[in-house]
Amino acid sequence: MGQTLVEKIVSRQAGRPVHAGDTVERLPITKLFFNDVIGPPAIKGLANLFGETFKRHGKPVQVFDRRRIFFIPDHSVPALSVEVAEGVDLMEAFGREQGVKVYREGDGIEHVVLIEGGHIVPWDIVLGTDSHTCTNGAMGALAFGVGTTEGVYALATGYLYDFVVPETIRFELTGTFGKGVYSKDLILHVIGKMGAGGCSRRVAEFVGDGVRRMSMDARTTICNMAVEMSGRTGIMPYDETLAAYLKGRAAWPVEPIESDPDARYADRLTVDLASLEPMISFPHKPANATPVSRVQEMIARSQAQPTSDFPAVVSDRITDAFLGACTNARYEDLVEAAKVMRDHKVHPDVSFVVIPASRKVYERAMDEGILQVFIKAGANVESSNCGPCFGSHMGVLSRNAQMISSSNRNYQGRMGSREARIFLASPATVTASAIEGRLADPRKYL
């Protein structure tokens, strides 16, 4: 019987053929990374859990392979508190002691910089202490988030224990996007159709001509949000676009991977990209997705049938807009948003925050005059971090706020007050809405 992408990757690392439902007691991992939220407690946990074991063997506490481990301070930097600052200090000291790579504050978001740096390649098994580690599946890797305890054990041993091979749902993408429609609109559409639990504990494998025509920036957006339909992760096969991206960039050997024609899937679905229009997800979950042409219908429905996950929305007016996060703040995202913003101004009642996903993206956008478009329009452009996305800093929402964001989650209280309303959309739709001060269709600006 043929194998899916995930079954192939796990089989290679486990040293035996496996299929969905099989358990691998000790699964070797190839890449592991931590951010400034989980990194400091993981470092302390390594000493607490394994210190005595290393001591009995006459060795200092050490990681399993310094080449495969990364620490990225991205969530609350520049440090918003003494606690965060001291946590970053601890990560930097640990990096010097163990010889592992520690990124500088402002270098970028974890799910962006590792891909940029060529550290993630096909056939990798990637663990990160963040749920959006699934972003790395766009590289033909099996990548997913783990908690602190699993992260600590992986840091010491290089293994994930008792891993059950997940089933896979195959999404075949056909056709081509229309004007003003992007991969963010696709994934919001898919999540809306599948529901918040529609891919529960399964892998979302995206294939087809639609994928082959997408850039790497577009692909990462799709895999990033697989977890928002409860997917274990998202993944895509190796192709010419990925090969070109990794050429001269990959820090590890690159080998093609694709699923077998006779692989067994839990389900097979097809999406015609040409049938899509710009999408907006209503509060309080990404699955509340609607085409922009039906926004008023959705508002009326929220008022007539409100629930805890779908609260009443009073109007389409917005007070805040955010272009950033690991989902949609790469170079191409900024380019498309700047096309919308050029020769326009941010609405006087809107606070628009723009945060490039990495220092490299920031520098390129600055050199090409893209950031100036936003600055002259009245937006606030900040250094790379995750702050607004999870309500940490650089744009926390008040109780009266209605924000449209290019990020991946709009849960109640996610970005500030629990009374705030958060909408999700593509960078182009976010920017059009920032111009008009209401939920807007970007196509009129393109």
JORALIN-V59233 format. One record per residue. SS is DSSP state (H for helix, E for strand, C for the rest). PHI is phi in whole degrees, -180 to 180 (NA if undefined). PSI is psi in degrees with one decimal (none if undefined). Layout:
# JORALIN-V59233
SS:PHI:PSI
SS:PHI:PSI
This chain:
# JORALIN-V59233
C:NA:138.7
E:-69:172.2
C:-127:149.7
C:-77:173.4
H:-57:-47.3
H:-66:-41.9
H:-61:-38.7
H:-65:-46.1
H:-63:-46.3
H:-66:-39.1
H:-59:-44.6
H:-62:-47.2
H:-72:-32.4
H:-79:-19.5
C:80:17.9
C:-158:155.4
C:-68:135.5
C:-136:158.9
C:-138:173.0
C:-54:133.9
C:98:-19.2
C:-73:149.4
E:-108:132.3
E:-109:114.5
E:-66:-39.0
E:-135:103.7
E:-99:115.6
E:-65:137.0
C:-106:157.0
C:-112:-22.8
E:-142:144.2
E:-144:133.0
E:-142:155.5
E:-132:148.6
E:-105:-173.4
C:-77:-7.4
C:-84:-49.1
C:-98:-23.4
H:-55:-53.6
H:-59:-48.8
H:-65:-29.0
H:-68:-39.5
H:-63:-44.5
H:-66:-38.8
H:-65:-33.5
H:-60:-45.2
H:-69:-41.0
H:-69:-40.4
H:-87:-31.0
H:-120:-2.6
H:-57:-47.3
H:-67:-36.5
H:-63:-47.5
H:-63:-38.9
H:-63:-41.6
H:-62:-28.4
C:-94:8.2
C:69:28.8
C:-124:152.3
C:-75:160.1
C:-60:130.1
C:-148:157.7
C:-86:164.8
C:-71:-34.2
C:-164:106.1
H:-63:-23.6
H:-72:-20.2
H:-107:8.2
E:-121:138.9
E:-139:142.4
E:-120:126.9
E:-129:103.5
C:-76:109.4
C:-139:-22.9
C:-76:-46.9
C:-126:40.9
C:-116:151.7
C:-51:146.5
C:-48:125.4
C:-93:-5.0
C:-155:166.7
H:-62:-39.7
H:-60:-44.8
H:-65:-44.2
H:-59:-42.9
H:-71:-30.9
H:-66:-41.0
H:-65:-40.1
H:-57:-43.1
H:-63:-42.5
H:-62:-42.8
H:-66:-40.4
H:-65:-40.9
H:-64:-39.1
H:-61:-43.8
H:-65:-40.2
H:-68:-42.3
H:-97:-13.4
C:77:24.6
C:-96:157.9
E:-75:123.4
E:-120:118.9
C:-74:157.7
C:-82:151.8
C:-57:131.2
C:93:-7.7
C:-66:-30.4
E:144:177.8
C:-81:139.8
H:-51:-43.4
H:-77:-3.0
H:-107:-47.6
H:-70:-32.4
H:-69:-38.1
H:-68:-46.2
H:-55:-39.7
C:-81:0.4
C:75:19.9
C:-83:-19.0
C:-109:126.0
C:-134:164.3
C:-55:145.7
C:81:-3.6
C:-66:151.5
E:-115:112.2
E:-113:125.7
E:-112:137.0
E:-139:148.5
C:-87:53.7
C:-159:139.3
H:-65:-23.1
H:-92:20.2
H:-58:-23.0
H:-57:-17.4
H:-51:-38.7
H:-69:-8.7
H:-64:-20.1
H:-64:-16.1
H:-91:9.3
C:77:26.9
C:-115:153.6
E:-88:112.6
E:-138:130.5
E:-158:163.2
E:-85:151.3
C:-135:165.1
C:-85:-178.8
H:-61:-46.1
H:-63:-48.2
H:-62:-36.4
H:-63:-40.9
H:-66:-45.3
H:-63:-39.7
H:-66:-37.1
H:-61:-37.4
H:-86:-37.5
H:-109:-26.1
C:81:15.5
E:-127:152.5
E:-109:131.7
E:-100:142.6
E:54:53.0
E:-85:124.6
E:-97:122.4
C:-64:122.3
C:-82:156.4
C:-71:164.8
E:-129:137.8
E:-104:129.1
E:-97:122.5
E:-109:111.2
E:-95:122.0
E:-102:125.7
E:-121:166.3
C:76:-168.1
C:-135:143.4
C:-62:142.6
C:-81:176.4
C:-59:133.1
C:76:11.0
C:-118:137.3
C:-137:178.8
H:-63:-28.3
H:-63:-39.7
H:-65:-38.5
H:-60:-51.8
H:-69:-33.0
H:-65:-39.3
H:-61:-47.1
H:-63:-46.2
H:-62:-40.0
H:-62:-39.2
H:-74:-40.1
H:-77:-32.7
C:89:164.9
C:-61:-27.6
C:-114:16.7
C:-70:-17.1
C:-122:28.5
C:-52:121.7
C:62:10.1
C:-108:166.0
E:-97:136.8
E:-98:109.5
E:-101:118.9
E:-104:125.5
E:-140:178.1
C:107:174.3
H:-61:-32.5
H:-61:-38.8
H:-69:-44.7
H:-60:-27.6
C:-85:-4.8
C:-89:148.0
C:-74:168.8
H:-67:-36.5
H:-59:-42.8
H:-67:-38.7
H:-66:-40.4
H:-64:-32.6
H:-61:-41.9
H:-66:-51.9
H:-64:-33.4
H:-55:-36.7
C:-101:9.1
H:-59:-33.7
H:-68:-19.9
H:-75:-6.6
H:-114:28.1
C:68:20.1
C:-69:148.1
C:-64:-40.3
E:-171:175.2
E:-117:155.0
E:-155:152.1
E:-137:153.4
C:-79:165.6
C:-72:139.9
C:-154:-171.6
H:-63:-35.3
H:-66:-44.1
H:-66:-40.3
H:-60:-44.1
H:-65:-37.7
H:-65:-40.0
H:-82:-16.8
C:-62:122.7
C:77:-1.0
C:-116:-37.6
C:-61:130.9
C:-91:-1.8
C:-137:160.7
C:-58:144.5
C:-113:129.6
C:-135:133.6
C:-61:153.4
C:-150:137.6
C:-152:157.9
C:-75:159.1
C:-81:148.6
C:-59:-31.0
C:-101:21.0
E:-63:148.4
C:-97:127.9
C:-117:151.0
C:-68:-29.3
E:-164:158.4
E:-131:126.9
E:-131:150.4
E:-123:137.4
E:-127:126.4
E:-91:111.5
H:-62:-30.9
H:-68:-18.2
H:-85:-6.7
C:-89:156.8
C:-131:171.2
C:-54:138.2
E:-115:152.4
E:-136:129.9
E:-97:129.0
C:-86:160.1
C:-60:152.0
C:-114:33.1
C:-156:149.7
C:-59:-26.5
C:-69:-11.6
C:-82:57.1
E:-95:141.0
E:-145:148.1
E:-63:149.5
H:-60:-27.9
H:-69:-12.7
H:-116:21.0
H:-59:-46.0
H:-64:-36.9
H:-62:-40.9
H:-67:-39.1
H:-62:-45.8
H:-62:-40.3
H:-65:-40.3
H:-64:-32.8
H:-77:-33.2
H:-82:-33.4
C:-135:59.6
C:-71:147.0
C:-136:176.9
C:-64:-30.6
C:-96:-5.0
C:-144:72.8
C:-74:163.8
C:-65:132.8
C:-110:124.3
C:-73:-41.9
C:-156:177.6
C:-90:5.5
E:-69:145.4
C:-123:152.1
C:-110:-22.2
E:-140:149.6
E:-139:140.6
E:-132:121.1
E:-112:101.4
C:179:-164.5
C:84:169.7
C:-71:-12.5
C:-79:-45.4
C:-151:61.0
C:-140:27.3
C:-82:178.0
H:-54:-51.8
H:-62:-32.8
H:-63:-43.8
H:-67:-38.2
H:-60:-48.8
H:-65:-39.2
H:-66:-38.0
H:-66:-32.3
H:-60:-38.3
H:-72:-42.7
H:-76:-26.9
C:-53:131.9
C:69:16.4
C:-127:171.5
C:-124:152.1
C:-66:136.2
C:-55:139.0
C:-61:-20.2
C:-96:7.5
C:-117:135.8
E:-98:116.8
E:-112:116.3
E:-109:129.1
E:-120:123.6
E:-132:103.1
C:-57:148.4
C:-75:-15.2
E:-156:166.6
H:-64:-38.9
H:-63:-41.9
H:-65:-43.7
H:-58:-49.2
H:-64:-42.7
H:-66:-43.4
H:-65:-34.1
H:-70:-45.8
H:-62:-32.7
C:-93:5.1
C:80:8.5
H:-71:-43.4
H:-64:-34.1
H:-62:-32.2
H:-60:-45.4
H:-70:-43.3
H:-62:-46.6
H:-66:-25.1
H:-80:-12.7
C:108:11.4
C:-84:158.0
E:-98:116.7
E:-103:124.7
E:-121:165.8
C:-70:160.4
C:-65:125.1
C:-169:173.5
C:-98:-1.6
H:-39:-62.6
H:-63:-31.7
H:-57:-38.2
H:-118:24.8
C:69:31.6
C:-89:-53.3
C:-167:178.5
C:61:35.9
C:136:43.9
C:-74:139.0
E:-86:142.9
C:-83:174.2
C:-68:-22.3
C:-94:2.4
C:-77:145.6
E:-128:112.8
E:-112:145.1
E:-113:131.1
E:-135:148.1
C:-89:8.4
C:-80:-163.8
C:-114:-9.9
C:-136:140.2
C:-131:34.9
C:-62:157.0
C:-59:126.2
C:79:2.4
C:-60:-39.5
C:-116:18.4
E:148:-130.1
C:-59:143.4
C:-70:-13.8
C:-90:-10.1
C:-71:156.2
E:-114:132.2
E:-124:130.1
E:-114:145.9
E:-112:142.8
C:-164:177.3
C:-72:162.2
H:-55:-37.9
H:-66:-43.1
H:-68:-39.2
H:-58:-45.7
H:-68:-43.0
H:-60:-39.2
H:-69:-35.4
H:-65:-33.6
H:-70:-44.7
H:-89:-17.4
C:76:18.5
E:-156:166.4
C:-62:120.5
C:-133:156.9
C:-88:122.7
H:-76:-14.9
H:-65:-26.5
H:-69:-15.5
H:-100:0.2
C:-114:none
